[in-house]
Amino acid sequence: MTSICRELWAGDANDVRLPACESYFLMLYLEDAEHADIRSDGSCAPVRRFGRGTICIVDLGDGAAIRLNSRLRSLAFVLPKALFGETAELSPDTGPRRLVCRRGEPDSVLCNLGTALLAFFAGSGKAPSPAPLGPVAVAICAHLLHRYGEPIEASGGKAARVFLREDLGTALLPIATRIDRAKAYLANHTLSLEDIACACGFGSLEHFAKAFVGETGVTPSVWRRGCLH
């Protein structure tokens, strides 16, 4: 957990970049802010406004970057995906789930929790040691899974039924045609990359990713984030 207060400066000082890792990134806006996502080619998406008390959830599988257009005051959380698995195990009825990315989503629960967490930064301005945050992290993950999670198995089953007929001849189509079809499927965030790879005739996710990068210059995950914006 990090408390962020960044003023607006001239030049690249307004860029905030996060490396790729097996985690989700959660941002809680403590005041209104404006920023734009930086695409993989270095260009920027249109500037968006994020209201106080809203959140963003981003999958850091391919990293993330934004360019500030205003002061940024927020609480930021890097939540390992393994932690969500451990949290799900505490509730057997939940089952394995993944988070659906969100942009500017109002969330009164996290807003109230964030207000309470600000007390951790009083005085020194530094986050506390990890021990006191353990129960808080579990509570945040449980809330996120409940409100923004989707069952992993259910998504795969749905995709298998939808794509069963198409799988039979798709592998014989030209790569460009299969990648065009994949682009359309990527706009549906309920479908996993594994499902889309299979539906478009690729024997593995690695093969699909390599072919997709060869045709578009970006990974399927990066292309999907562009669709969601």
Biotite code that builds the C-alpha atoms (Angstrom):
import biotite.structure as struc

atoms = struc.array([
    struc.Atom([0.000, 0.000, 0.000], chain_id="A", res_id=1, res_name="MET", atom_name="CA", element="C"),
    struc.Atom([1.298, 3.455, -0.962], chain_id="A", res_id=2, res_name="THR", atom_name="CA", element="C"),
    struc.Atom([-0.044, 6.935, -0.353], chain_id="A", res_id=3, res_name="SER", atom_name="CA", element="C"),
    struc.Atom([0.453, 9.021, -3.505], chain_id="A", res_id=4, res_name="ILE", atom_name="CA", element="C"),
    struc.Atom([0.453, 12.794, -3.756], chain_id="A", res_id=5, res_name="CYS", atom_name="CA", element="C"),
    struc.Atom([1.944, 13.884, -7.079], chain_id="A", res_id=6, res_name="ARG", atom_name="CA", element="C"),
    struc.Atom([1.809, 17.455, -8.297], chain_id="A", res_id=7, res_name="GLU", atom_name="CA", element="C"),
    struc.Atom([1.570, 18.253, -11.985], chain_id="A", res_id=8, res_name="LEU", atom_name="CA", element="C"),
    struc.Atom([4.949, 19.040, -13.537], chain_id="A", res_id=9, res_name="TRP", atom_name="CA", element="C"),
    struc.Atom([6.182, 19.748, -17.035], chain_id="A", res_id=10, res_name="ALA", atom_name="CA", element="C"),
    struc.Atom([7.607, 16.937, -19.144], chain_id="A", res_id=11, res_name="GLY", atom_name="CA", element="C"),
    struc.Atom([8.057, 13.245, -18.435], chain_id="A", res_id=12, res_name="ASP", atom_name="CA", element="C"),
    struc.Atom([7.847, 13.782, -14.661], chain_id="A", res_id=13, res_name="ALA", atom_name="CA", element="C"),
    struc.Atom([4.094, 13.323, -15.093], chain_id="A", res_id=14, res_name="ASN", atom_name="CA", element="C"),
    struc.Atom([4.485, 9.735, -16.318], chain_id="A", res_id=15, res_name="ASP", atom_name="CA", element="C"),
    struc.Atom([3.810, 6.960, -13.809], chain_id="A", res_id=16, res_name="VAL", atom_name="CA", element="C"),
    struc.Atom([4.935, 3.484, -14.858], chain_id="A", res_id=17, res_name="ARG", atom_name="CA", element="C"),
    struc.Atom([4.409, 0.118, -13.209], chain_id="A", res_id=18, res_name="LEU", atom_name="CA", element="C"),
    struc.Atom([6.457, -2.967, -14.182], chain_id="A", res_id=19, res_name="PRO", atom_name="CA", element="C"),
    struc.Atom([4.847, -6.210, -15.273], chain_id="A", res_id=20, res_name="ALA", atom_name="CA", element="C"),
    struc.Atom([4.172, -8.688, -12.464], chain_id="A", res_id=21, res_name="CYS", atom_name="CA", element="C"),
    struc.Atom([1.636, -11.307, -11.401], chain_id="A", res_id=22, res_name="GLU", atom_name="CA", element="C"),
    struc.Atom([-0.468, -8.824, -9.458], chain_id="A", res_id=23, res_name="SER", atom_name="CA", element="C"),
    struc.Atom([-3.459, -6.539, -9.697], chain_id="A", res_id=24, res_name="TYR", atom_name="CA", element="C"),
    struc.Atom([-3.091, -2.800, -9.162], chain_id="A", res_id=25, res_name="PHE", atom_name="CA", element="C"),
    struc.Atom([-5.838, -1.004, -7.254], chain_id="A", res_id=26, res_name="LEU", atom_name="CA", element="C"),
    struc.Atom([-6.059, 2.791, -7.161], chain_id="A", res_id=27, res_name="MET", atom_name="CA", element="C"),
    struc.Atom([-8.457, 4.640, -4.852], chain_id="A", res_id=28, res_name="LEU", atom_name="CA", element="C"),
    struc.Atom([-8.810, 8.317, -5.786], chain_id="A", res_id=29, res_name="TYR", atom_name="CA", element="C"),
    struc.Atom([-8.868, 10.593, -2.745], chain_id="A", res_id=30, res_name="LEU", atom_name="CA", element="C"),
    struc.Atom([-9.688, 13.625, -4.897], chain_id="A", res_id=31, res_name="GLU", atom_name="CA", element="C"),
    struc.Atom([-10.727, 14.243, -8.506], chain_id="A", res_id=32, res_name="ASP", atom_name="CA", element="C"),
    struc.Atom([-7.944, 13.491, -10.988], chain_id="A", res_id=33, res_name="ALA", atom_name="CA", element="C"),
    struc.Atom([-7.313, 13.388, -14.715], chain_id="A", res_id=34, res_name="GLU", atom_name="CA", element="C"),
    struc.Atom([-4.855, 11.176, -16.557], chain_id="A", res_id=35, res_name="HIS", atom_name="CA", element="C"),
    struc.Atom([-4.397, 9.191, -19.751], chain_id="A", res_id=36, res_name="ALA", atom_name="CA", element="C"),
    struc.Atom([-3.188, 5.653, -20.281], chain_id="A", res_id=37, res_name="ASP", atom_name="CA", element="C"),
    struc.Atom([0.113, 5.320, -22.140], chain_id="A", res_id=38, res_name="ILE", atom_name="CA", element="C"),
    struc.Atom([-0.118, 2.670, -24.851], chain_id="A", res_id=39, res_name="ARG", atom_name="CA", element="C"),
    struc.Atom([2.646, 0.170, -25.588], chain_id="A", res_id=40, res_name="SER", atom_name="CA", element="C"),
    struc.Atom([3.783, 2.244, -28.600], chain_id="A", res_id=41, res_name="ASP", atom_name="CA", element="C"),
    struc.Atom([4.269, 5.319, -26.383], chain_id="A", res_id=42, res_name="GLY", atom_name="CA", element="C"),
    struc.Atom([1.156, 7.167, -27.559], chain_id="A", res_id=43, res_name="SER", atom_name="CA", element="C"),
    struc.Atom([-1.512, 8.276, -25.096], chain_id="A", res_id=44, res_name="CYS", atom_name="CA", element="C"),
    struc.Atom([-5.178, 7.406, -24.921], chain_id="A", res_id=45, res_name="ALA", atom_name="CA", element="C"),
    struc.Atom([-7.645, 10.291, -24.413], chain_id="A", res_id=46, res_name="PRO", atom_name="CA", element="C"),
    struc.Atom([-7.511, 11.944, -21.006], chain_id="A", res_id=47, res_name="VAL", atom_name="CA", element="C"),
    struc.Atom([-10.157, 10.699, -18.589], chain_id="A", res_id=48, res_name="ARG", atom_name="CA", element="C"),
    struc.Atom([-11.502, 12.192, -15.381], chain_id="A", res_id=49, res_name="ARG", atom_name="CA", element="C"),
    struc.Atom([-11.696, 10.051, -12.255], chain_id="A", res_id=50, res_name="PHE", atom_name="CA", element="C"),
    struc.Atom([-13.887, 11.274, -9.427], chain_id="A", res_id=51, res_name="GLY", atom_name="CA", element="C"),
    struc.Atom([-13.106, 11.230, -5.735], chain_id="A", res_id=52, res_name="ARG", atom_name="CA", element="C"),
    struc.Atom([-14.047, 7.909, -4.177], chain_id="A", res_id=53, res_name="GLY", atom_name="CA", element="C"),
    struc.Atom([-13.784, 5.951, -7.446], chain_id="A", res_id=54, res_name="THR", atom_name="CA", element="C"),
    struc.Atom([-11.342, 3.139, -8.109], chain_id="A", res_id=55, res_name="ILE", atom_name="CA", element="C"),
    struc.Atom([-9.364, 1.599, -10.950], chain_id="A", res_id=56, res_name="CYS", atom_name="CA", element="C"),
    struc.Atom([-8.394, -2.069, -11.130], chain_id="A", res_id=57, res_name="ILE", atom_name="CA", element="C"),
    struc.Atom([-5.642, -3.037, -13.565], chain_id="A", res_id=58, res_name="VAL", atom_name="CA", element="C"),
    struc.Atom([-4.043, -6.397, -14.324], chain_id="A", res_id=59, res_name="ASP", atom_name="CA", element="C"),
    struc.Atom([-0.272, -5.865, -14.226], chain_id="A", res_id=60, res_name="LEU", atom_name="CA", element="C"),
    struc.Atom([0.480, -8.904, -16.375], chain_id="A", res_id=61, res_name="GLY", atom_name="CA", element="C"),
    struc.Atom([1.912, -6.578, -19.046], chain_id="A", res_id=62, res_name="ASP", atom_name="CA", element="C"),
    struc.Atom([2.641, -3.622, -16.785], chain_id="A", res_id=63, res_name="GLY", atom_name="CA", element="C"),
    struc.Atom([0.837, -0.284, -16.953], chain_id="A", res_id=64, res_name="ALA", atom_name="CA", element="C"),
    struc.Atom([1.606, 3.396, -17.456], chain_id="A", res_id=65, res_name="ALA", atom_name="CA", element="C"),
    struc.Atom([-0.314, 6.673, -17.208], chain_id="A", res_id=66, res_name="ILE", atom_name="CA", element="C"),
    struc.Atom([0.378, 10.350, -17.926], chain_id="A", res_id=67, res_name="ARG", atom_name="CA", element="C"),
    struc.Atom([-1.010, 12.776, -15.365], chain_id="A", res_id=68, res_name="LEU", atom_name="CA", element="C"),
    struc.Atom([-3.108, 15.734, -16.448], chain_id="A", res_id=69, res_name="ASN", atom_name="CA", element="C"),
    struc.Atom([-3.768, 16.958, -12.897], chain_id="A", res_id=70, res_name="SER", atom_name="CA", element="C"),
    struc.Atom([-2.519, 16.442, -9.373], chain_id="A", res_id=71, res_name="ARG", atom_name="CA", element="C"),
    struc.Atom([-2.879, 12.861, -8.217], chain_id="A", res_id=72, res_name="LEU", atom_name="CA", element="C"),
    struc.Atom([-3.804, 12.125, -4.618], chain_id="A", res_id=73, res_name="ARG", atom_name="CA", element="C"),
    struc.Atom([-4.663, 8.508, -4.041], chain_id="A", res_id=74, res_name="SER", atom_name="CA", element="C"),
    struc.Atom([-4.043, 5.277, -2.219], chain_id="A", res_id=75, res_name="LEU", atom_name="CA", element="C"),
    struc.Atom([-2.443, 2.577, -4.361], chain_id="A", res_id=76, res_name="ALA", atom_name="CA", element="C"),
    struc.Atom([-2.339, -1.158, -3.672], chain_id="A", res_id=77, res_name="PHE", atom_name="CA", element="C"),
    struc.Atom([-0.327, -3.858, -5.414], chain_id="A", res_id=78, res_name="VAL", atom_name="CA", element="C"),
    struc.Atom([-2.181, -7.106, -4.718], chain_id="A", res_id=79, res_name="LEU", atom_name="CA", element="C"),
    struc.Atom([-0.453, -10.372, -5.759], chain_id="A", res_id=80, res_name="PRO", atom_name="CA", element="C"),
    struc.Atom([-2.725, -12.752, -7.631], chain_id="A", res_id=81, res_name="LYS", atom_name="CA", element="C"),
    struc.Atom([-1.616, -15.508, -5.249], chain_id="A", res_id=82, res_name="ALA", atom_name="CA", element="C"),
    struc.Atom([-3.228, -13.554, -2.417], chain_id="A", res_id=83, res_name="LEU", atom_name="CA", element="C"),
    struc.Atom([-6.592, -13.730, -4.181], chain_id="A", res_id=84, res_name="PHE", atom_name="CA", element="C"),
    struc.Atom([-6.207, -17.492, -4.447], chain_id="A", res_id=85, res_name="GLY", atom_name="CA", element="C"),
    struc.Atom([-5.542, -17.725, -0.734], chain_id="A", res_id=86, res_name="GLU", atom_name="CA", element="C"),
    struc.Atom([-8.507, -15.476, 0.018], chain_id="A", res_id=87, res_name="THR", atom_name="CA", element="C"),
    struc.Atom([-10.813, -17.561, -2.174], chain_id="A", res_id=88, res_name="ALA", atom_name="CA", element="C"),
    struc.Atom([-9.793, -20.679, -0.249], chain_id="A", res_id=89, res_name="GLU", atom_name="CA", element="C"),
    struc.Atom([-11.221, -19.107, 2.924], chain_id="A", res_id=90, res_name="LEU", atom_name="CA", element="C"),
    struc.Atom([-14.638, -19.250, 1.260], chain_id="A", res_id=91, res_name="SER", atom_name="CA", element="C"),
    struc.Atom([-15.077, -22.690, -0.397], chain_id="A", res_id=92, res_name="PRO", atom_name="CA", element="C"),
    struc.Atom([-18.282, -21.568, -2.132], chain_id="A", res_id=93, res_name="ASP", atom_name="CA", element="C"),
    struc.Atom([-16.432, -18.820, -4.010], chain_id="A", res_id=94, res_name="THR", atom_name="CA", element="C"),
    struc.Atom([-14.045, -20.971, -6.030], chain_id="A", res_id=95, res_name="GLY", atom_name="CA", element="C"),
    struc.Atom([-11.176, -19.696, -8.207], chain_id="A", res_id=96, res_name="PRO", atom_name="CA", element="C"),
    struc.Atom([-11.918, -16.219, -9.544], chain_id="A", res_id=97, res_name="ARG", atom_name="CA", element="C"),
    struc.Atom([-10.137, -13.440, -11.409], chain_id="A", res_id=98, res_name="ARG", atom_name="CA", element="C"),
    struc.Atom([-10.793, -9.723, -11.325], chain_id="A", res_id=99, res_name="LEU", atom_name="CA", element="C"),
    struc.Atom([-12.453, -7.816, -14.145], chain_id="A", res_id=100, res_name="VAL", atom_name="CA", element="C"),
    struc.Atom([-10.620, -4.559, -14.828], chain_id="A", res_id=101, res_name="CYS", atom_name="CA", element="C"),
    struc.Atom([-12.462, -1.357, -13.968], chain_id="A", res_id=102, res_name="ARG", atom_name="CA", element="C"),
    struc.Atom([-11.921, 2.349, -14.689], chain_id="A", res_id=103, res_name="ARG", atom_name="CA", element="C"),
    struc.Atom([-13.468, 5.091, -12.534], chain_id="A", res_id=104, res_name="GLY", atom_name="CA", element="C"),
    struc.Atom([-15.846, 2.761, -10.697], chain_id="A", res_id=105, res_name="GLU", atom_name="CA", element="C"),
    struc.Atom([-17.562, 4.257, -7.596], chain_id="A", res_id=106, res_name="PRO", atom_name="CA", element="C"),
    struc.Atom([-16.986, 2.044, -4.555], chain_id="A", res_id=107, res_name="ASP", atom_name="CA", element="C"),
    struc.Atom([-18.239, 3.305, -1.188], chain_id="A", res_id=108, res_name="SER", atom_name="CA", element="C"),
    struc.Atom([-16.748, 0.340, 0.712], chain_id="A", res_id=109, res_name="VAL", atom_name="CA", element="C"),
    struc.Atom([-13.194, 0.979, -0.474], chain_id="A", res_id=110, res_name="LEU", atom_name="CA", element="C"),
    struc.Atom([-13.687, 4.732, -0.141], chain_id="A", res_id=111, res_name="CYS", atom_name="CA", element="C"),
    struc.Atom([-14.563, 4.359, 3.550], chain_id="A", res_id=112, res_name="ASN", atom_name="CA", element="C"),
    struc.Atom([-11.777, 1.851, 4.073], chain_id="A", res_id=113, res_name="LEU", atom_name="CA", element="C"),
    struc.Atom([-9.288, 4.173, 2.399], chain_id="A", res_id=114, res_name="GLY", atom_name="CA", element="C"),
    struc.Atom([-10.250, 7.010, 4.706], chain_id="A", res_id=115, res_name="THR", atom_name="CA", element="C"),
    struc.Atom([-9.499, 4.776, 7.684], chain_id="A", res_id=116, res_name="ALA", atom_name="CA", element="C"),
    struc.Atom([-6.203, 3.598, 6.169], chain_id="A", res_id=117, res_name="LEU", atom_name="CA", element="C"),
    struc.Atom([-4.945, 7.167, 5.859], chain_id="A", res_id=118, res_name="LEU", atom_name="CA", element="C"),
    struc.Atom([-4.342, 7.056, 9.608], chain_id="A", res_id=119, res_name="ALA", atom_name="CA", element="C"),
    struc.Atom([-1.526, 4.573, 8.940], chain_id="A", res_id=120, res_name="PHE", atom_name="CA", element="C"),
    struc.Atom([0.396, 7.326, 7.152], chain_id="A", res_id=121, res_name="PHE", atom_name="CA", element="C"),
    struc.Atom([-0.081, 10.007, 9.805], chain_id="A", res_id=122, res_name="ALA", atom_name="CA", element="C"),
    struc.Atom([3.118, 11.439, 11.238], chain_id="A", res_id=123, res_name="GLY", atom_name="CA", element="C"),
    struc.Atom([5.935, 9.746, 9.338], chain_id="A", res_id=124, res_name="SER", atom_name="CA", element="C"),
    struc.Atom([4.108, 9.683, 6.016], chain_id="A", res_id=125, res_name="GLY", atom_name="CA", element="C"),
    struc.Atom([5.358, 6.111, 5.534], chain_id="A", res_id=126, res_name="LYS", atom_name="CA", element="C"),
    struc.Atom([3.326, 2.942, 5.329], chain_id="A", res_id=127, res_name="ALA", atom_name="CA", element="C"),
    struc.Atom([3.298, 0.696, 8.407], chain_id="A", res_id=128, res_name="PRO", atom_name="CA", element="C"),
    struc.Atom([5.081, -2.629, 8.602], chain_id="A", res_id=129, res_name="SER", atom_name="CA", element="C"),
    struc.Atom([3.319, -5.452, 6.705], chain_id="A", res_id=130, res_name="PRO", atom_name="CA", element="C"),
    struc.Atom([1.978, -7.198, 9.829], chain_id="A", res_id=131, res_name="ALA", atom_name="CA", element="C"),
    struc.Atom([-0.878, -4.739, 10.628], chain_id="A", res_id=132, res_name="PRO", atom_name="CA", element="C"),
    struc.Atom([-1.928, -4.735, 6.986], chain_id="A", res_id=133, res_name="LEU", atom_name="CA", element="C"),
    struc.Atom([-2.439, -8.503, 6.764], chain_id="A", res_id=134, res_name="GLY", atom_name="CA", element="C"),
    struc.Atom([-6.119, -8.549, 7.809], chain_id="A", res_id=135, res_name="PRO", atom_name="CA", element="C"),
    struc.Atom([-6.756, -5.388, 5.783], chain_id="A", res_id=136, res_name="VAL", atom_name="CA", element="C"),
    struc.Atom([-5.297, -7.006, 2.648], chain_id="A", res_id=137, res_name="ALA", atom_name="CA", element="C"),
    struc.Atom([-7.518, -10.060, 3.087], chain_id="A", res_id=138, res_name="VAL", atom_name="CA", element="C"),
    struc.Atom([-10.583, -7.838, 3.577], chain_id="A", res_id=139, res_name="ALA", atom_name="CA", element="C"),
    struc.Atom([-9.792, -5.841, 0.426], chain_id="A", res_id=140, res_name="ILE", atom_name="CA", element="C"),
    struc.Atom([-9.253, -8.994, -1.638], chain_id="A", res_id=141, res_name="CYS", atom_name="CA", element="C"),
    struc.Atom([-12.482, -10.539, -0.351], chain_id="A", res_id=142, res_name="ALA", atom_name="CA", element="C"),
    struc.Atom([-14.436, -7.421, -1.298], chain_id="A", res_id=143, res_name="HIS", atom_name="CA", element="C"),
    struc.Atom([-12.844, -7.229, -4.749], chain_id="A", res_id=144, res_name="LEU", atom_name="CA", element="C"),
    struc.Atom([-13.517, -10.905, -5.444], chain_id="A", res_id=145, res_name="LEU", atom_name="CA", element="C"),
    struc.Atom([-17.132, -10.547, -4.380], chain_id="A", res_id=146, res_name="HIS", atom_name="CA", element="C"),
    struc.Atom([-17.867, -7.397, -6.382], chain_id="A", res_id=147, res_name="ARG", atom_name="CA", element="C"),
    struc.Atom([-15.509, -7.576, -9.359], chain_id="A", res_id=148, res_name="TYR", atom_name="CA", element="C"),
    struc.Atom([-14.557, -11.235, -9.610], chain_id="A", res_id=149, res_name="GLY", atom_name="CA", element="C"),
    struc.Atom([-15.656, -13.724, -12.235], chain_id="A", res_id=150, res_name="GLU", atom_name="CA", element="C"),
    struc.Atom([-15.403, -17.527, -11.970], chain_id="A", res_id=151, res_name="PRO", atom_name="CA", element="C"),
    struc.Atom([-12.499, -18.869, -14.007], chain_id="A", res_id=152, res_name="ILE", atom_name="CA", element="C"),
    struc.Atom([-14.126, -22.223, -14.753], chain_id="A", res_id=153, res_name="GLU", atom_name="CA", element="C"),
    struc.Atom([-17.440, -20.638, -15.721], chain_id="A", res_id=154, res_name="ALA", atom_name="CA", element="C"),
    struc.Atom([-15.788, -18.385, -18.267], chain_id="A", res_id=155, res_name="SER", atom_name="CA", element="C"),
    struc.Atom([-13.957, -21.316, -19.824], chain_id="A", res_id=156, res_name="GLY", atom_name="CA", element="C"),
    struc.Atom([-17.103, -23.442, -19.989], chain_id="A", res_id=157, res_name="GLY", atom_name="CA", element="C"),
    struc.Atom([-19.051, -20.639, -21.629], chain_id="A", res_id=158, res_name="LYS", atom_name="CA", element="C"),
    struc.Atom([-16.350, -20.050, -24.204], chain_id="A", res_id=159, res_name="ALA", atom_name="CA", element="C"),
    struc.Atom([-16.067, -23.754, -24.989], chain_id="A", res_id=160, res_name="ALA", atom_name="CA", element="C"),
    struc.Atom([-19.781, -23.918, -25.784], chain_id="A", res_id=161, res_name="ARG", atom_name="CA", element="C"),
    struc.Atom([-19.731, -20.746, -27.885], chain_id="A", res_id=162, res_name="VAL", atom_name="CA", element="C"),
    struc.Atom([-16.664, -21.730, -29.908], chain_id="A", res_id=163, res_name="PHE", atom_name="CA", element="C"),
    struc.Atom([-17.170, -25.494, -30.259], chain_id="A", res_id=164, res_name="LEU", atom_name="CA", element="C"),
    struc.Atom([-18.394, -25.338, -33.858], chain_id="A", res_id=165, res_name="ARG", atom_name="CA", element="C"),
    struc.Atom([-15.832, -22.742, -34.945], chain_id="A", res_id=166, res_name="GLU", atom_name="CA", element="C"),
    struc.Atom([-12.828, -24.684, -33.613], chain_id="A", res_id=167, res_name="ASP", atom_name="CA", element="C"),
    struc.Atom([-13.212, -27.401, -36.239], chain_id="A", res_id=168, res_name="LEU", atom_name="CA", element="C"),
    struc.Atom([-11.944, -25.377, -39.208], chain_id="A", res_id=169, res_name="GLY", atom_name="CA", element="C"),
    struc.Atom([-10.408, -22.285, -37.702], chain_id="A", res_id=170, res_name="THR", atom_name="CA", element="C"),
    struc.Atom([-6.867, -23.692, -37.599], chain_id="A", res_id=171, res_name="ALA", atom_name="CA", element="C"),
    struc.Atom([-6.911, -23.887, -41.412], chain_id="A", res_id=172, res_name="LEU", atom_name="CA", element="C"),
    struc.Atom([-7.603, -20.162, -41.850], chain_id="A", res_id=173, res_name="LEU", atom_name="CA", element="C"),
    struc.Atom([-4.783, -17.676, -42.630], chain_id="A", res_id=174, res_name="PRO", atom_name="CA", element="C"),
    struc.Atom([-3.038, -16.213, -39.585], chain_id="A", res_id=175, res_name="ILE", atom_name="CA", element="C"),
    struc.Atom([-4.269, -12.687, -40.389], chain_id="A", res_id=176, res_name="ALA", atom_name="CA", element="C"),
    struc.Atom([-7.881, -13.893, -40.471], chain_id="A", res_id=177, res_name="THR", atom_name="CA", element="C"),
    struc.Atom([-7.501, -15.720, -37.162], chain_id="A", res_id=178, res_name="ARG", atom_name="CA", element="C"),
    struc.Atom([-5.926, -12.665, -35.535], chain_id="A", res_id=179, res_name="ILE", atom_name="CA", element="C"),
    struc.Atom([-8.785, -10.458, -36.801], chain_id="A", res_id=180, res_name="ASP", atom_name="CA", element="C"),
    struc.Atom([-11.215, -12.880, -35.197], chain_id="A", res_id=181, res_name="ARG", atom_name="CA", element="C"),
    struc.Atom([-9.193, -12.801, -31.984], chain_id="A", res_id=182, res_name="ALA", atom_name="CA", element="C"),
    struc.Atom([-9.416, -8.991, -31.908], chain_id="A", res_id=183, res_name="LYS", atom_name="CA", element="C"),
    struc.Atom([-13.206, -9.226, -31.879], chain_id="A", res_id=184, res_name="ALA", atom_name="CA", element="C"),
    struc.Atom([-13.175, -11.788, -29.081], chain_id="A", res_id=185, res_name="TYR", atom_name="CA", element="C"),
    struc.Atom([-10.758, -9.709, -27.001], chain_id="A", res_id=186, res_name="LEU", atom_name="CA", element="C"),
    struc.Atom([-13.411, -7.006, -26.727], chain_id="A", res_id=187, res_name="ALA", atom_name="CA", element="C"),
    struc.Atom([-15.402, -9.478, -24.603], chain_id="A", res_id=188, res_name="ASN", atom_name="CA", element="C"),
    struc.Atom([-13.602, -9.289, -21.250], chain_id="A", res_id=189, res_name="HIS", atom_name="CA", element="C"),
    struc.Atom([-15.442, -12.365, -19.922], chain_id="A", res_id=190, res_name="THR", atom_name="CA", element="C"),
    struc.Atom([-13.410, -14.625, -22.237], chain_id="A", res_id=191, res_name="LEU", atom_name="CA", element="C"),
    struc.Atom([-9.971, -15.723, -21.093], chain_id="A", res_id=192, res_name="SER", atom_name="CA", element="C"),
    struc.Atom([-6.927, -15.495, -23.353], chain_id="A", res_id=193, res_name="LEU", atom_name="CA", element="C"),
    struc.Atom([-6.680, -19.291, -23.251], chain_id="A", res_id=194, res_name="GLU", atom_name="CA", element="C"),
    struc.Atom([-10.270, -19.589, -24.539], chain_id="A", res_id=195, res_name="ASP", atom_name="CA", element="C"),
    struc.Atom([-9.614, -17.130, -27.351], chain_id="A", res_id=196, res_name="ILE", atom_name="CA", element="C"),
    struc.Atom([-6.376, -18.856, -28.356], chain_id="A", res_id=197, res_name="ALA", atom_name="CA", element="C"),
    struc.Atom([-8.221, -22.169, -28.617], chain_id="A", res_id=198, res_name="CYS", atom_name="CA", element="C"),
    struc.Atom([-11.168, -20.622, -30.482], chain_id="A", res_id=199, res_name="ALA", atom_name="CA", element="C"),
    struc.Atom([-8.840, -19.086, -33.062], chain_id="A", res_id=200, res_name="CYS", atom_name="CA", element="C"),
    struc.Atom([-7.032, -22.336, -33.787], chain_id="A", res_id=201, res_name="GLY", atom_name="CA", element="C"),
    struc.Atom([-3.832, -21.888, -31.779], chain_id="A", res_id=202, res_name="PHE", atom_name="CA", element="C"),
    struc.Atom([-2.464, -24.893, -29.947], chain_id="A", res_id=203, res_name="GLY", atom_name="CA", element="C"),
    struc.Atom([-1.208, -22.877, -26.985], chain_id="A", res_id=204, res_name="SER", atom_name="CA", element="C"),
    struc.Atom([-1.403, -19.431, -25.413], chain_id="A", res_id=205, res_name="LEU", atom_name="CA", element="C"),
    struc.Atom([2.304, -18.910, -26.229], chain_id="A", res_id=206, res_name="GLU", atom_name="CA", element="C"),
    struc.Atom([1.700, -19.641, -29.933], chain_id="A", res_id=207, res_name="HIS", atom_name="CA", element="C"),
    struc.Atom([-1.283, -17.284, -29.945], chain_id="A", res_id=208, res_name="PHE", atom_name="CA", element="C"),
    struc.Atom([0.657, -14.462, -28.238], chain_id="A", res_id=209, res_name="ALA", atom_name="CA", element="C"),
    struc.Atom([3.598, -14.801, -30.635], chain_id="A", res_id=210, res_name="LYS", atom_name="CA", element="C"),
    struc.Atom([1.331, -14.709, -33.684], chain_id="A", res_id=211, res_name="ALA", atom_name="CA", element="C"),
    struc.Atom([-0.664, -11.786, -32.302], chain_id="A", res_id=212, res_name="PHE", atom_name="CA", element="C"),
    struc.Atom([2.464, -9.723, -31.643], chain_id="A", res_id=213, res_name="VAL", atom_name="CA", element="C"),
    struc.Atom([3.684, -10.561, -35.148], chain_id="A", res_id=214, res_name="GLY", atom_name="CA", element="C"),
    struc.Atom([0.496, -9.161, -36.704], chain_id="A", res_id=215, res_name="GLU", atom_name="CA", element="C"),
    struc.Atom([-0.210, -6.201, -34.400], chain_id="A", res_id=216, res_name="THR", atom_name="CA", element="C"),
    struc.Atom([3.037, -5.371, -32.599], chain_id="A", res_id=217, res_name="GLY", atom_name="CA", element="C"),
    struc.Atom([1.419, -5.737, -29.156], chain_id="A", res_id=218, res_name="VAL", atom_name="CA", element="C"),
    struc.Atom([0.380, -8.630, -26.924], chain_id="A", res_id=219, res_name="THR", atom_name="CA", element="C"),
    struc.Atom([-3.272, -9.748, -26.670], chain_id="A", res_id=220, res_name="PRO", atom_name="CA", element="C"),
    struc.Atom([-3.452, -8.337, -23.123], chain_id="A", res_id=221, res_name="SER", atom_name="CA", element="C"),
    struc.Atom([-2.341, -4.888, -24.268], chain_id="A", res_id=222, res_name="VAL", atom_name="CA", element="C"),
    struc.Atom([-4.821, -4.966, -27.166], chain_id="A", res_id=223, res_name="TRP", atom_name="CA", element="C"),
    struc.Atom([-7.614, -5.929, -24.750], chain_id="A", res_id=224, res_name="ARG", atom_name="CA", element="C"),
    struc.Atom([-6.829, -2.988, -22.467], chain_id="A", res_id=225, res_name="ARG", atom_name="CA", element="C"),
    struc.Atom([-7.194, -0.707, -25.476], chain_id="A", res_id=226, res_name="GLY", atom_name="CA", element="C"),
    struc.Atom([-10.628, -2.209, -26.174], chain_id="A", res_id=227, res_name="CYS", atom_name="CA", element="C"),
    struc.Atom([-11.736, -1.637, -22.586], chain_id="A", res_id=228, res_name="LEU", atom_name="CA", element="C"),
    struc.Atom([-10.724, 2.021, -22.762], chain_id="A", res_id=229, res_name="HIS", atom_name="CA", element="C"),
])
